[in-house]
Amino acid sequence: MQQLTAHARSFENRCAERGEEFRRLGAGQSPQALFVTCSDSRVVPALITGAAPGDLFELRTAGNIVPEYRPERPAGEAATIEYAVQVLGVEHIVVCGHSHCGAVGALVRGEDLTGVPAVRGWLESAAPELSGGAEGDGGTPELADAVQRHALAQAERLRSYPCVAEGLAAGRLSLDVWFYEVHTGAVRRHRSETGRFESL
C-alpha cells in the first residue's frame, strides 16, 4: 500500500506537467468506448488498450457479468450501460473476458461458494449457462473456451438492453467481444464470420 500511496501523493505534480490535457478533462468527458470487463486486478483496460484518461468508460464486475435487463429493478450495471450509451454517446462497446478467471472457474468446476453467499448469488443468477461443471476446459487454469463462451453470452445480454439494441440497429454503436490472456498479454477478438476468437 505504501507504493500506491506514494504514487498518489506525487500524482498532482505529474499532472501539472500535462496541464492542458487535464484541464480538458475537467470540462467533461467524451469516451470512445464502454469497456466491460472483470474486476480482476490483473486486467487493466488502459494498459491493454493504451487508453488515455477520458478514452474509456469502464464497467467492471466479478466475472465481467452483465445482468439481465430488468427496468423494474434498477442496478448499477444497467445504469452504467445506459449512461454510457444514452448520455455519453459512446460508439463502441467491448466485452472483454480473460484467462485464469476465478469467477468462471468457480462456475465450471461447481465450487462450493457457501462461504461467500453474495458471490454465489451473483454468479449463479447472472451466469447460469456455466453452472454445474460445464464441458470444456474447466480443469485448466486458462479456462479459455469457457471464458470465451461466457463473454459471448454477456454480449448477448447487452443486446437485450433497449439503448444498446437501438444503437446497434441504427448503426450508431458497435459491439465487440475480446479475450485477454493474462499470462501472455495476447488479445483476441471474436469474428462473427468465422465464429472464432482471432488476433486483433
C-alpha positions in Angstrom: 0.0 0.0 0.0 2.9 2.4 0.7 3.9 2.3 -3.0 0.4 3.1 -4.1 0.1 6.0 -1.6 3.5 7.4 -2.6 2.4 7.4 -6.3 -0.9 9.1 -5.4 1.0 11.7 -3.4 3.1 12.7 -6.4 0.4 12.4 -9.0 -0.6 16.0 -8.8 2.9 17.1 -9.7 2.9 14.8 -12.7 -0.5 16.1 -13.8 0.8 19.6 -13.7 3.3 18.7 -16.4 0.4 17.7 -18.6 -1.7 20.7 -17.6 -3.7 21.3 -20.8 -4.7 17.6 -21.1 -6.1 17.5 -17.5 -7.8 20.9 -17.9 -9.8 19.5 -20.8 -10.8 16.5 -18.6 -12.2 19.0 -16.1 -14.5 20.3 -18.8 -16.3 16.9 -19.3 -15.8 13.5 -20.8 -16.3 12.0 -24.2 -15.1 8.4 -24.1 -14.7 6.4 -27.3 -15.9 3.1 -25.8 -17.7 1.4 -22.9 -15.3 -1.4 -21.8 -17.0 -4.2 -19.9 -14.6 -6.5 -18.1 -13.8 -8.3 -14.9 -12.9 -6.8 -11.6 -9.7 -9.0 -11.6 -6.7 -6.9 -10.6 -4.6 -8.4 -13.5 -6.9 -6.9 -16.1 -6.1 -3.3 -16.7 -8.1 -1.8 -19.6 -5.9 1.3 -20.1 -2.8 -0.9 -20.1 -4.2 -3.3 -22.6 -5.6 -0.7 -25.0 -3.2 2.2 -24.4 -6.2 4.4 -23.5 -5.5 7.9 -22.1 -7.7 9.4 -19.4 -11.1 10.0 -20.8 -10.9 7.4 -23.6 -12.7 4.5 -21.8 -15.9 4.4 -19.7 -15.5 1.2 -17.7 -17.9 -1.3 -16.2 -16.1 -3.9 -14.0 -17.9 -6.7 -12.3 -17.0 -10.0 -10.9 -16.7 -12.3 -13.9 -17.4 -9.4 -16.3 -21.1 -10.3 -15.9 -23.8 -8.2 -17.5 -27.0 -8.9 -15.5 -30.3 -9.3 -17.3 -32.1 -6.1 -18.2 -34.8 -5.5 -15.6 -36.2 -2.0 -15.6 -38.3 -2.8 -12.5 -35.1 -3.5 -10.5 -32.6 -0.7 -11.1 -29.0 -1.8 -10.9 -25.6 0.0 -11.1 -24.6 -2.1 -14.1 -27.6 -1.2 -16.1 -27.3 2.5 -15.1 -23.6 2.5 -16.2 -24.5 0.9 -19.6 -27.4 3.3 -20.2 -25.4 6.3 -19.2 -22.6 5.4 -21.5 -24.8 4.9 -24.5 -27.5 7.5 -24.0 -25.7 10.3 -22.3 -22.1 10.0 -23.2 -22.8 8.7 -26.7 -20.1 6.0 -26.8 -19.8 4.5 -30.3 -18.3 1.2 -29.3 -18.8 -1.4 -26.6 -16.2 -4.1 -25.8 -16.9 -7.1 -23.6 -13.5 -8.5 -22.5 -13.2 -11.8 -20.8 -9.8 -13.1 -19.6 -7.9 -16.2 -18.9 -7.5 -17.6 -15.4 -10.9 -16.1 -14.4 -11.8 -17.1 -10.9 -15.5 -16.4 -11.3 -15.8 -18.6 -14.5 -13.6 -21.2 -13.0 -15.8 -21.5 -9.9 -18.8 -21.9 -12.1 -17.5 -24.5 -14.5 -16.0 -26.5 -11.6 -19.1 -26.2 -9.5 -17.1 -25.0 -6.5 -18.7 -24.7 -3.1 -19.4 -21.0 -2.6 -21.5 -21.2 0.6 -18.8 -19.1 2.5 -19.3 -16.2 0.1 -23.1 -16.1 -0.4 -23.2 -12.7 -2.2 -20.6 -14.0 -4.7 -22.6 -17.3 -5.1 -25.8 -15.5 -5.7 -24.3 -13.1 -8.2 -22.6 -15.8 -10.2 -25.5 -18.3 -10.2 -28.1 -15.8 -11.1 -26.1 -13.9 -13.7 -24.2 -16.8 -15.4 -26.4 -19.9 -15.2 -25.1 -21.2 -18.5 -21.8 -22.1 -16.9 -23.1 -23.5 -13.6 -22.6 -27.1 -12.6 -19.5 -28.2 -14.3 -19.9 -27.4 -18.0 -17.9 -29.4 -20.5 -14.8 -27.8 -21.9 -11.5 -26.8 -20.2 -12.8 -26.4 -16.7 -9.8 -28.3 -15.4 -7.2 -26.0 -16.9 -6.2 -22.7 -15.3 -6.5 -20.7 -18.5 -10.2 -21.6 -19.0 -10.1 -20.2 -22.5 -13.1 -22.0 -24.0 -15.4 -21.4 -21.0 -14.4 -17.7 -20.7 -14.9 -17.1 -24.4 -18.4 -18.7 -24.3 -19.2 -16.7 -21.2 -18.1 -13.4 -22.8 -20.2 -14.1 -25.8 -23.2 -14.7 -23.5 -22.6 -11.4 -21.8 -22.6 -9.7 -25.2 -25.9 -11.3 -26.0 -27.3 -9.9 -22.7 -26.2 -6.5 -23.7 -28.1 -6.8 -26.9 -31.3 -7.1 -24.8 -30.8 -3.6 -23.3 -33.1 -1.2 -25.2 -30.5 1.5 -25.6 -27.9 -1.0 -26.9 -30.4 -2.6 -29.3 -31.5 0.7 -30.6 -27.9 1.9 -31.1 -26.9 -1.3 -32.9 -30.0 -1.2 -35.2 -29.3 2.5 -36.1 -25.6 1.8 -36.8 -24.5 4.3 -34.1 -23.0 1.5 -32.0 -20.7 -1.4 -32.4 -20.3 -4.4 -30.1 -17.1 -6.5 -29.9 -16.1 -9.4 -27.7 -12.4 -9.8 -26.7 -10.4 -12.4 -24.9 -7.3 -11.3 -23.0 -4.6 -13.8 -22.0 -3.2 -12.7 -18.6 -0.1 -14.8 -18.9 0.9 -13.6 -22.5 -0.8 -10.3 -23.0 -2.4 -11.5 -26.2 -5.8 -10.1 -27.1 -8.2 -11.9 -29.4 -11.4 -10.7 -30.9 -14.4 -12.8 -31.8 -15.1 -12.8 -35.5 -18.7 -13.5 -36.3 -17.9 -14.6 -39.8 -15.7 -17.5 -38.6 -17.2 -18.0 -35.1 -13.7 -17.9 -33.7 -11.5 -15.7 -31.5 -8.7 -14.4 -33.6 -5.8 -11.9 -33.2 -6.8 -8.3 -33.5 
